[in-house]
Amino acid sequence: MSIIATKDELTEIFYSGCKTEELIGLEYEKLPVYKENYKAADYFDVVQIIFDMENEDKEVLFEGKNPIGMMMPYGHISLEPGTQTEISLNPVKNISELRKMIDDYNAETAEIAAKYGICWVGLGIQPVSTFEKINVIPKKRYTRMTNYLPKRAKLPFVMMRETAGIQVGLDYSSEEDAMQKLKTALKLSPLVSAMFANSPVRNSRLSGAKSFRAYSWLNTDEQRCGLISEKIFHDDFSFEDYKNVLFDIPMIFIEKDGKYIDTGDLTFGEYYKHGFEGYFPTLEDWQTHMSLFFPDVRLKTYLEIRNHDSQKSELITAVPAIWKGILYNKDAQDAIDDMFKGAEFKDFEELRYLTPDYGLDMKFKRYNLFDLAKEVLNISKQSLEQMKTGEECYLEPIFAYVNKKITPADEIISKLKDLKTITATNLKDLKLEVK
């Protein structure tokens, strides 16, 4: 790939994402555990499940001799650092299509996994095994992250090896539209993350957090995680501004001639100006760098909303339903802006740091978060009703929690709070298997 000639090539990637059609995509991770003891399943056993999937059009993906994923007609299956299994579904028009693909995928993988004594659980974190007992899969990218991230914070290994999440992809039609959606999504991210808090059990006991997954992200690398820039909340923000944020972030590594080269704390901006060990930046380097930026909402050729715990089956499609209702309706976006009128960047930062522990059981300014969550759901529901696609039905499972003033984590905690040690039997009784 040729060396980047001008900085315009870097933002052109974002302009190329502008499109008129409004599709929705879903990336969904789930945690493989052994049914007998709920310990994390081994990489080689999970790989065998993928090999056994029946589809004449499947293509197993390798890095060297090691299987790392599979291409399917409906999307891409990948193995994450701790053998979490992620399906990235092809973007579609309606959530009903996502629902069918997820149900088919979960049913097939559950049936095959049972032959190996494995099941998948709908939680945001491994409930029994901690990262010390979970090997990183044989993928060079993850080896480099393993070497780099512990220098930045305390819990990157928890994030990499133990956690599972749900991400939603949405389109934008222009730079202005992308920036408005980015701003709205970043404002809502801590609240929606709290709404879906679902990782209170870690190391066979209640951790004290409602989303230990979100807590681990707070302790991964603050420079490349979070709410991106205070400027988004106060001033006009552009593709150029997003590029400048990325310019100031260290790269972790570059890949050249099939080799991964550690770059230490060298920022992309420094690399762009001076090169590194005789190499100079290409668009491939830029794309790699963008993929190693982990904010709550990430700009690509679409918007990727990232900060949700993985869920049991009925709640999975509630996540894209909320975001479709809000971000594909300008009136709904305006209603969210009105709801948070007067709030500043520091308020959302504070919320981001508190909700992993408290979920929705706290206040934002003078408002209870449960009340704000219900208002967000009502705005999304009204928007989906106006679209006349019937998709408001996918909000019903999360409405049921919010109306009872609980999160999925609260439900788990209420059933396990009197136990000093949580066993596999206790976890099975929660009916968290995804099938």
Secondary structure, DSSP 8 states (H G I E B T S, - for coil): --B---THHHHHHHHTTB-S---EEEEEEEEEEETTT--B--HHHHHHHHHH---TT-EEEEETTEEEEEEETTEEEEE-TTS-EEEEEEEES-HHHHHHHHHHHHHHHHHHHHTTTEEEE--SB-SS--GGGS---S-HHHHHHHHHGGGT-S-HHHHHHHB-EEEEEE-BSSHHHHHHHHHHHHHHHHHHHHHT--B-EETTEE-S-SBHHHHHHHTT-TTTEES--THHHHS---HHHHHHHHHTSEEEEEEETTEEEEEEEEEHHHHHHH-BTTB--BHHHHHHHHHT-EESEEESSSEEEEEEE---HHHHTHHHHHHHHHHT-HHHHHHHHHHTTT--HHHHHHHHHHHHHHTTSSEETTEEHHHHHHHHHHHHHHHHHHHTSSGGGGGHHHHHHHHTT--HHHHHHHHHTT-SS--HHHHHHTT-B--
